[in-house]
Amino acid sequence: MCHINSAPDQKYRVTNESFAYLTTLPFYAKRATCKMEEVENYACLCPAGFTGVYCQYQDYTKCYVNITQPALYKGCKDEYPDSEDYLYSI
C-alpha cells in the first residue's frame, strides 16, 4: 500500500513494478510512502460437476474423444482380430 505524502488518508494499491519505482527512485521516494502488507484472501473451490459463485449450478463436463490414428471411427472389421488383451469389435 502506498500513499502520497501530501494526502496520507488516500491509500493506493500498486503493482510490484510500481512499488519498486516508488521505493527506490529518489524522485518518487520523497513524494510517496509505501509499505508491504500481507493480506489473506479466502477462496473456495467447487466440487466436481458444480459451478457458480456459491457452487449452486450442476454443470457436468462432457467430453468427446475422436481417435484418428488408427482411424477407429471407420471400424476395425477384419483388420484387427479380437484377442484376450483387447476387443477390437467393440
One Martini backbone bead per residue (centre of mass of N, CA, C, O) as a GRO file, in nm:
protein
   90
    1MET     BB    1   0.099   0.035   0.019
    2CYS     BB    2   0.016   0.372  -0.074
    3HIS     BB    3   0.112   0.724  -0.025
    4ILE     BB    4   0.078   1.048  -0.045
    5ASN     BB    5   0.220   1.285   0.152
    6SER     BB    6  -0.017   1.507   0.100
    7ALA     BB    7  -0.227   1.230   0.121
    8PRO     BB    8  -0.254   0.998   0.373
    9ASP     BB    9  -0.565   0.895   0.342
   10GLN     BB   10  -0.479   0.796   0.053
   11LYS     BB   11  -0.484   0.475  -0.064
   12TYR     BB   12  -0.272   0.248  -0.264
   13ARG     BB   13  -0.256   0.010  -0.498
   14VAL     BB   14   0.029  -0.169  -0.621
   15THR     BB   15   0.259  -0.280  -0.808
   16ASN     BB   16   0.566  -0.412  -0.814
   17GLU     BB   17   0.683  -0.202  -1.005
   18SER     BB   18   0.580   0.052  -0.860
   19PHE     BB   19   0.708  -0.010  -0.587
   20ALA     BB   20   0.999   0.007  -0.687
   21TYR     BB   21   0.989   0.302  -0.777
   22LEU     BB   22   0.879   0.434  -0.504
   23THR     BB   23   1.141   0.315  -0.328
   24THR     BB   24   1.410   0.384  -0.521
   25LEU     BB   25   1.336   0.647  -0.642
   26PRO     BB   26   1.393   0.961  -0.531
   27PHE     BB   27   1.154   1.120  -0.643
   28TYR     BB   28   0.933   0.922  -0.519
   29ALA     BB   29   1.034   0.877  -0.222
   30LYS     BB   30   0.961   1.181  -0.137
   31ARG     BB   31   0.630   1.156  -0.224
   32ALA     BB   32   0.619   0.854  -0.111
   33THR     BB   33   0.456   0.591   0.082
   34CYS     BB   34   0.566   0.251   0.139
   35LYS     BB   35   0.410  -0.075   0.219
   36MET     BB   36   0.398  -0.394   0.311
   37GLU     BB   37   0.115  -0.624   0.299
   38GLU     BB   38  -0.048  -0.883   0.447
   39VAL     BB   39  -0.301  -1.078   0.273
   40GLU     BB   40  -0.605  -1.246   0.310
   41ASN     BB   41  -0.760  -1.475   0.075
   42TYR     BB   42  -1.052  -1.626   0.037
   43ALA     BB   43  -1.123  -1.957  -0.097
   44CYS     BB   44  -1.318  -2.164  -0.321
   45LEU     BB   45  -1.402  -2.490  -0.433
   46CYS     BB   46  -1.568  -2.673  -0.641
   47PRO     BB   47  -1.708  -2.942  -0.701
   48ALA     BB   48  -1.756  -3.170  -0.910
   49GLY     BB   49  -2.009  -3.038  -1.131
   50PHE     BB   50  -1.979  -2.738  -1.018
   51THR     BB   51  -2.106  -2.398  -1.029
   52GLY     BB   52  -2.050  -2.086  -0.924
   53VAL     BB   53  -2.037  -1.885  -0.654
   54TYR     BB   54  -2.208  -2.125  -0.472
   55CYS     BB   55  -2.222  -2.401  -0.623
   56GLN     BB   56  -2.538  -2.423  -0.754
   57TYR     BB   57  -2.446  -2.551  -1.030
   58GLN     BB   58  -2.511  -2.812  -1.244
   59ASP     BB   59  -2.210  -2.899  -1.452
   60TYR     BB   60  -2.128  -3.114  -1.670
   61THR     BB   61  -1.864  -3.263  -1.824
   62LYS     BB   62  -1.820  -3.304  -2.172
   63CYS     BB   63  -1.670  -3.558  -2.373
   64TYR     BB   64  -1.487  -3.602  -2.691
   65VAL     BB   65  -1.335  -3.875  -2.858
   66ASN     BB   66  -1.115  -3.877  -3.154
   67ILE     BB   67  -0.966  -4.134  -3.303
   68THR     BB   68  -0.733  -4.121  -3.590
   69GLN     BB   69  -0.478  -4.308  -3.476
   70PRO     BB   70  -0.641  -4.507  -3.551
   71ALA     BB   71  -0.938  -4.530  -3.741
   72LEU     BB   72  -1.202  -4.603  -3.541
   73TYR     BB   73  -1.451  -4.482  -3.703
   74LYS     BB   74  -1.430  -4.718  -3.931
   75GLY     BB   75  -1.341  -4.957  -3.803
   76CYS     BB   76  -1.204  -5.297  -3.804
   77LYS     BB   77  -1.296  -5.564  -3.874
   78ASP     BB   78  -1.035  -5.771  -4.007
   79GLU     BB   79  -0.771  -5.617  -3.928
   80TYR     BB   80  -0.851  -5.672  -3.612
   81PRO     BB   81  -0.837  -5.911  -3.403
   82ASP     BB   82  -0.939  -6.054  -3.141
   83SER     BB   83  -0.831  -6.066  -2.799
   84GLU     BB   84  -0.746  -6.101  -2.468
   85ASP     BB   85  -0.658  -5.787  -2.445
   86TYR     BB   86  -0.851  -5.702  -2.702
   87LEU     BB   87  -1.160  -5.551  -2.829
   88TYR     BB   88  -1.226  -5.443  -3.152
   89SER     BB   89  -1.551  -5.488  -3.182
   90ILE     BB   90  -1.653  -5.242  -2.991
   0.00000   0.00000   0.00000
